[in-house]
């Protein structure tokens, strides 16, 4: 259910981003922050009530990908997010998704690692900073957070492939 909310929020974010208005940008930031908080809530509820399902195991990563990549691609297309970073995010998510699907056909799973969770947190913070209409003086900090997110994105992606080979 919580994953479904994140999936439904993705097109809302796109509409708010395309509006290109400061009020819509702040609202997009608030919607994104709320959706990011539900990611943690989803995992907590699944553990708390021991409600791990195959559907949930499939839906949660899908929701994460849609919820993060929809605003990234939209912002990049509007020249409000570095295209190089958007490409890294999209390619990593595609590669790990293919890896998980391939492992799934062999009866193996690849649960989220702590490094993958750190990547998600860094990406969400970077995306939030790019959603908000902040003063240009914040740009170096915003870029710094993005560089950390890209580094974690590459590192966690490589880590999944190394673990899959073992």
C-alpha positions in Angstrom: 0.0 0.0 0.0 2.8 2.5 1.0 4.7 1.6 -2.2 1.6 2.3 -4.2 1.5 5.8 -2.8 5.0 6.5 -4.0 4.1 5.2 -7.4 1.1 7.5 -7.5 3.2 10.4 -6.4 5.6 10.1 -9.3 3.3 11.7 -11.9 2.3 14.3 -9.4 5.9 15.3 -9.1 6.3 15.5 -12.8 3.3 17.8 -13.2 4.6 20.1 -10.4 8.1 20.2 -11.9 6.8 21.0 -15.4 4.8 23.9 -13.9 8.1 25.8 -13.5 6.8 28.0 -10.8 8.4 28.6 -7.4 5.2 27.6 -5.4 5.0 24.4 -7.5 8.7 23.7 -6.9 8.3 24.1 -3.1 5.2 21.9 -3.3 7.2 19.3 -5.3 9.8 19.4 -2.6 7.2 18.8 0.1 5.6 15.9 -1.9 9.0 14.4 -2.5 10.1 14.7 1.1 6.8 13.0 2.2 7.2 10.3 -0.4 10.8 9.7 0.7 9.6 9.4 4.3 7.2 6.7 3.2 10.1 4.6 1.9 11.4 4.2 5.4 7.9 3.7 6.8 7.2 0.9 4.2 10.2 -1.1 5.4 9.4 -0.5 9.1 5.8 -1.7 8.7 6.9 -4.8 6.7 9.4 -5.7 9.5 7.1 -4.7 12.4 4.1 -6.8 11.2 6.2 -9.4 9.5 4.4 -8.9 6.3 7.0 -9.7 3.7 5.3 -10.7 0.4 6.7 -11.4 -3.1 4.5 -8.6 -4.4 5.9 -6.2 -1.8 9.5 -7.3 -2.5 8.8 -6.5 -6.2 6.7 -3.4 -5.7 9.0 -1.6 -3.3 12.0 -1.3 -5.6 9.8 -0.4 -8.5 8.2 2.4 -6.4 11.7 3.6 -5.4 12.8 3.7 -9.1 9.7 5.5 -10.3 9.7 7.9 -7.4 13.3 8.9 -7.9 13.8 8.6 -11.6 10.7 10.4 -12.7 11.7 13.8 -11.1 15.4 13.3 -12.1 14.6 12.7 -15.8 12.0 15.5 -15.8 14.5 18.0 -14.1 17.2 16.9 -16.6 15.0 17.5 -19.6 14.2 21.0 -18.3 18.0 21.6 -17.8 17.5 21.8 -14.0 19.5 18.7 -13.1 22.9 17.6 -14.6 22.3 15.2 -17.4 25.5 13.2 -16.6 24.1 12.5 -13.1 20.7 11.5 -14.5 22.3 9.1 -16.9 24.3 7.5 -14.1 21.1 7.1 -11.9 19.1 5.6 -14.8 21.8 3.2 -16.0 22.6 2.0 -12.5 18.9 1.3 -11.8 18.4 -0.5 -15.1 21.5 -2.6 -14.6 20.6 -3.6 -11.1 17.0 -4.4 -12.2 18.3 -6.6 -14.9 20.6 -8.3 -12.5 17.8 -8.9 -10.0 15.5 -10.3 -12.7 18.3 -12.6 -13.9 19.0 -13.8 -10.4 15.2 -14.3 -9.9 15.0 -16.7 -12.8 17.6 -18.8 -11.0 15.8 -18.8 -7.7 18.1 -16.2 -6.1 17.2 -12.9 -4.6 19.3 -9.7 -4.1 17.9 -7.8 -1.1 18.8 -4.2 -0.6 22.1 -3.7 1.0 23.1 -1.0 3.5 25.2 0.6 0.8 22.1 0.6 -1.5 20.1 2.2 1.3 22.8 4.9 1.7 22.7 5.5 -2.0 18.9 5.9 -1.9 19.2 8.4 1.0 21.9 10.4 -0.8 19.9 10.4 -4.1 16.8 11.6 -2.3 18.6 14.4 -0.6 20.2 15.5 -3.9 16.9 15.3 -5.8 15.2 17.4 -3.1 17.9 20.0 -3.3 17.4 20.2 -7.1 13.6 20.3 -6.8 13.7 23.4 -4.6 14.2 26.9 -6.1 17.3 27.7 -4.0 19.6 30.7 -4.4 22.6 30.2 -6.7 24.9 30.5 -3.6 23.7 27.0 -2.6 24.8 25.5 -6.0 28.2 24.3 -4.8 26.6 22.5 -1.8 23.9 21.0 -4.0 26.5 19.8 -6.5 28.6 18.3 -3.6 25.6 16.3 -2.4 25.0 15.2 -6.0 28.6 14.0 -6.4 28.3 12.0 -3.2 25.0 10.5 -4.5 26.6 9.6 -7.8 29.6 8.0 -6.1 27.3 5.9 -3.9 25.2 5.1 -6.9 28.2 3.7 -8.8 29.7 2.0 -5.7 26.4 0.3 -4.7 25.8 -0.8 -8.2 29.2 -2.4 -8.5 28.7 -4.0 -5.1 25.6 -5.7 -6.2 27.4 -7.2 -9.2 30.3 -8.4 -7.1 27.9 -10.0 -4.6 26.0 -11.7 -7.4 29.1 -13.3 -8.7 30.0 -14.7 -5.3 
